[in-house]
């Protein structure tokens, strides 16, 4: 199918984009890579009168790596993330996760901003950003503001970003220890049945800190704080991993769909988390 008629805008800067958003209000929507919005428009599941393409806003591009401090513009594609050697060296788990997003065609157009801002619980990068305690830079009529990734997601497709705001960039501190992103999906290009991000620091043979987040196991990404806490002070032994998995199970709330029943999803989540902990521990 083809979308309903709409007016196409291609602003050159954030000020212009915000002006268009303010002028047309609920009738306008910004688009980054377009992999979520355009299919919905084609299927007539949503109708947008004014489509604001952010491809021409140069300030939304660019990757900055300064030691462990990372800032990635919202319009940076997943392919660009994978190609950036400095970024790969500073935070290899980001490339590990990006490589598991869909397929090369999608990664060539799909952006980090679109992936994290859309509020789709099946997207991979929101959970990783929660695991890394990332901050989202947002700008609207009231000026710029920061929102923690762990505070950004309210429910499926509902986030802390207002309709008249634009995500500018994602920034975070690269983890000091080991990290891993492990995902199970039915086929290439599919959303995760379940996935998990783990980052931990090892000191003196013990886990000094740990952060765990889960993908597509609730209506938002889940930062499983108690699961990470269960590993702290341990050597990530089978008993410690079992405790972390049990705590994670308390935090998620999967639903049955075409990717499987609830019990299956919980089983997969437990196996993936155990694998991710072991991988992160070996890398630490």
C-alpha positions as CSV (number, residue, x, y, z in Angstrom):
1,X,0.0,0.0,0.0
2,X,0.9,3.6,-0.2
3,X,0.6,6.3,2.5
4,X,-2.1,8.9,2.7
5,X,-1.1,12.2,1.2
6,X,1.3,14.3,3.3
7,X,3.5,17.3,3.1
8,X,7.2,16.6,3.2
9,X,9.6,18.9,5.1
10,X,13.4,18.6,5.1
11,X,14.8,21.3,7.6
12,X,18.5,22.1,7.7
13,X,18.8,22.7,11.4
14,X,17.1,21.9,14.7
15,X,15.6,25.4,15.0
16,X,13.8,24.9,11.7
17,X,12.6,21.4,12.6
18,X,11.2,22.6,16.0
19,X,9.5,25.6,14.3
20,X,7.7,23.2,11.9
21,X,6.7,20.9,14.8
22,X,5.4,23.9,16.7
23,X,3.5,25.2,13.7
24,X,1.6,21.9,12.9
25,X,1.4,20.3,16.3
26,X,-0.2,16.9,16.4
27,X,-0.4,16.8,12.6
28,X,3.5,16.7,12.3
29,X,6.0,14.0,13.0
30,X,9.7,13.8,12.7
31,X,11.3,10.8,11.0
32,X,14.9,9.5,11.2
33,X,15.6,6.2,9.4
34,X,11.9,5.6,8.9
35,X,11.8,1.9,9.6
36,X,9.0,2.1,12.2
37,X,7.0,5.1,11.0
38,X,7.0,4.6,7.2
39,X,5.6,1.0,7.3
40,X,2.8,2.2,9.6
41,X,2.0,5.0,7.1
42,X,2.0,2.6,4.2
43,X,-0.4,0.3,6.0
44,X,-2.6,3.3,6.8
45,X,-2.3,2.5,10.5
46,X,-1.3,6.1,11.1
47,X,-1.8,9.2,9.0
48,X,0.8,12.1,9.2
49,X,-0.1,15.4,7.5
50,X,3.4,16.8,7.8
51,X,6.5,14.6,7.8
52,X,9.7,16.2,9.0
53,X,12.8,14.4,7.7
54,X,15.8,14.9,9.9
55,X,18.3,13.7,7.3
56,X,19.4,17.2,6.5
57,X,20.2,18.3,10.0
58,X,23.9,18.0,10.1
59,X,24.2,18.7,13.8
60,X,22.5,15.4,14.6
61,X,25.4,13.5,13.1
62,X,28.8,12.6,14.4
63,X,30.4,10.3,16.9
64,X,32.6,11.7,19.6
65,X,34.9,9.5,21.7
66,X,36.9,11.2,24.4
67,X,38.5,8.6,26.6
68,X,35.6,6.7,28.1
69,X,33.1,9.6,27.4
70,X,30.9,8.8,24.4
71,X,28.5,11.0,22.5
72,X,26.6,9.8,19.5
73,X,24.4,12.1,17.4
74,X,20.8,10.9,17.0
75,X,21.1,10.5,13.2
76,X,24.2,8.2,13.3
77,X,23.2,5.0,11.6
78,X,23.9,1.5,13.0
79,X,26.2,0.9,10.0
80,X,28.2,4.0,11.1
81,X,28.4,2.7,14.6
82,X,29.8,-0.6,13.3
83,X,32.3,1.2,11.0
84,X,33.8,3.6,13.7
85,X,37.0,2.1,15.0
86,X,37.4,4.4,17.9
87,X,33.9,3.7,19.1
88,X,34.4,-0.1,18.7
89,X,37.6,0.1,20.8
90,X,36.0,2.2,23.5
91,X,32.7,0.3,23.8
92,X,32.7,-3.0,21.8
93,X,29.4,-4.1,23.3
94,X,27.7,-1.4,21.3
95,X,28.9,-2.8,18.0
96,X,28.0,-6.3,19.3
97,X,24.4,-5.1,19.8
98,X,24.2,-3.1,16.6
99,X,25.4,-6.0,14.5
100,X,22.3,-8.0,15.8
101,X,19.8,-5.4,14.6
102,X,17.8,-6.7,11.7
103,X,20.0,-6.9,8.5
104,X,22.5,-4.7,6.6
105,X,19.9,-2.9,4.6
106,X,18.1,-1.8,7.8
107,X,21.4,-0.9,9.6
108,X,22.4,1.3,6.7
109,X,19.4,3.6,7.3
110,X,18.3,2.8,10.9
111,X,19.6,5.4,13.4
112,X,20.5,5.2,17.0
113,X,18.1,8.1,17.7
114,X,15.2,6.4,16.0
115,X,16.0,3.1,17.8
116,X,16.0,4.5,21.3
117,X,13.4,7.3,20.9
118,X,10.6,5.3,19.4
119,X,9.7,3.4,22.6
120,X,9.4,0.1,20.8
121,X,10.0,-2.6,23.5
122,X,11.5,-4.9,20.8
123,X,14.3,-2.5,19.8
124,X,17.7,-3.6,21.0
125,X,19.5,-0.4,21.9
126,X,17.2,0.9,24.6
127,X,18.0,-1.9,27.0
128,X,21.7,-1.5,26.3
129,X,21.5,2.2,27.0
130,X,19.8,1.5,30.3
131,X,22.5,-1.0,31.1
132,X,25.2,1.6,30.4
133,X,23.2,4.3,32.3
134,X,23.1,6.5,29.2
135,X,21.6,10.0,29.0
136,X,19.5,11.2,26.1
137,X,19.8,14.9,25.0
138,X,16.5,16.3,24.0
139,X,15.4,19.7,22.7
140,X,12.0,21.4,22.5
141,X,10.4,24.8,22.7
142,X,11.6,25.1,26.3
143,X,15.2,24.5,25.3
144,X,17.5,21.5,25.8
145,X,17.2,19.0,28.6
146,X,18.7,15.6,29.6
147,X,16.8,12.5,30.4
148,X,18.3,9.3,31.8
149,X,17.6,6.2,29.7
150,X,16.4,4.5,32.8
151,X,13.7,7.2,33.3
152,X,12.8,7.6,29.6
153,X,10.4,4.7,28.9
154,X,6.8,4.8,30.3
155,X,5.1,2.1,28.3
156,X,5.1,0.7,24.8
157,X,5.7,3.7,22.4
158,X,5.2,6.2,25.2
159,X,8.3,8.0,26.4
160,X,9.5,11.1,28.3
161,X,10.0,12.9,25.0
162,X,7.1,15.2,24.2
163,X,5.7,15.4,20.7
164,X,7.2,18.8,20.2
165,X,10.7,17.7,21.2
166,X,13.6,16.1,19.2
167,X,16.2,13.7,20.4
168,X,19.6,15.2,19.7
169,X,22.1,12.7,20.9
170,X,22.9,9.8,23.2
171,X,25.9,10.0,25.6
172,X,27.3,7.6,28.2
173,X,30.5,6.5,29.8
174,X,32.0,3.3,28.3
175,X,32.0,0.5,30.9
176,X,35.3,-0.2,32.6
177,X,35.0,-4.0,32.9
178,X,33.4,-6.6,30.7
179,X,30.1,-6.3,28.8
180,X,27.9,-8.4,26.5
181,X,24.7,-8.3,24.6
182,X,23.1,-11.6,23.9
183,X,19.9,-12.1,21.8
184,X,17.7,-14.9,20.6
185,X,15.4,-14.3,17.6
186,X,13.5,-16.6,15.2
187,X,15.2,-15.5,12.0
188,X,17.4,-12.8,10.5
189,X,15.8,-9.4,10.7
190,X,13.3,-10.3,13.4
191,X,12.9,-8.7,16.8
192,X,14.2,-10.5,19.8
193,X,12.3,-13.3,21.4
194,X,14.4,-12.1,24.3
195,X,17.8,-10.3,24.8
196,X,19.9,-9.1,27.6
197,X,22.7,-6.5,28.2
198,X,25.2,-7.1,31.0
199,X,28.1,-4.9,32.1
200,X,30.2,-5.7,35.1
201,X,33.5,-4.8,36.8
202,X,35.8,-7.4,38.4
203,X,38.1,-6.5,41.2
204,X,40.1,-9.0,43.3
205,X,38.3,-11.9,41.7
206,X,34.9,-10.6,42.8
207,X,32.2,-8.6,41.0
208,X,32.5,-5.0,42.1
209,X,29.5,-3.7,40.2
210,X,27.0,-5.1,37.7
211,X,24.2,-3.7,35.5
212,X,21.6,-5.9,33.7
213,X,18.9,-4.9,31.3
214,X,16.4,-7.0,29.3
215,X,14.9,-6.5,25.8
216,X,11.3,-7.4,24.6
217,X,10.2,-9.0,27.9
218,X,7.8,-6.2,29.0
219,X,6.1,-3.2,27.5
220,X,9.4,-1.3,28.1
221,X,13.0,-2.2,28.3
222,X,13.7,-3.5,31.8
223,X,16.7,-2.4,33.9
224,X,16.9,-5.3,36.4
225,X,18.6,-3.5,39.2
226,X,18.2,-6.4,41.7
227,X,19.6,-8.8,39.2
228,X,22.8,-6.8,39.0
229,X,22.9,-6.4,42.7
230,X,22.8,-10.2,43.1
231,X,26.2,-10.5,41.4
232,X,28.0,-7.8,43.5
233,X,30.5,-9.3,45.9
234,X,30.4,-12.8,44.2
235,X,32.7,-14.5,41.8
236,X,29.7,-15.0,39.4
237,X,29.5,-18.6,40.5
238,X,26.6,-20.8,39.3
239,X,24.8,-19.9,42.6
240,X,25.3,-16.2,42.0
241,X,24.1,-16.4,38.4
242,X,21.0,-18.4,39.6
243,X,20.2,-15.6,42.1
244,X,20.6,-13.0,39.3
245,X,18.3,-14.9,37.0
246,X,15.7,-15.3,39.7
247,X,15.8,-11.5,40.4
248,X,15.6,-10.8,36.7
249,X,12.5,-13.0,36.4
250,X,10.8,-10.9,39.1
251,X,11.4,-7.7,37.0
252,X,10.1,-8.8,33.6
253,X,6.5,-9.4,32.5
254,X,6.5,-11.1,29.1
255,X,3.3,-11.8,27.2
256,X,2.4,-14.6,24.8
257,X,2.7,-13.8,21.1
258,X,3.9,-15.3,17.9
259,X,7.4,-15.6,19.4
260,X,6.2,-18.0,22.0
261,X,4.3,-18.5,25.3
262,X,5.3,-16.8,28.5
263,X,7.0,-19.8,30.0
264,X,9.2,-20.2,26.9
265,X,10.2,-16.6,27.0
266,X,11.1,-16.8,30.6
267,X,13.2,-19.9,30.0
268,X,15.0,-18.2,27.1
269,X,15.6,-15.0,29.2
270,X,17.2,-17.1,31.9
271,X,19.5,-18.9,29.5
272,X,20.5,-15.7,27.7
273,X,21.2,-13.9,31.0
274,X,23.4,-16.7,32.2
275,X,25.3,-16.7,28.9
276,X,25.7,-12.9,29.0
277,X,27.0,-12.9,32.6
278,X,29.6,-15.6,31.7
279,X,30.7,-13.7,28.6
280,X,30.9,-10.3,30.4
281,X,32.8,-12.0,33.3
282,X,35.3,-13.5,30.9
283,X,35.8,-10.1,29.3
284,X,36.3,-8.3,32.6
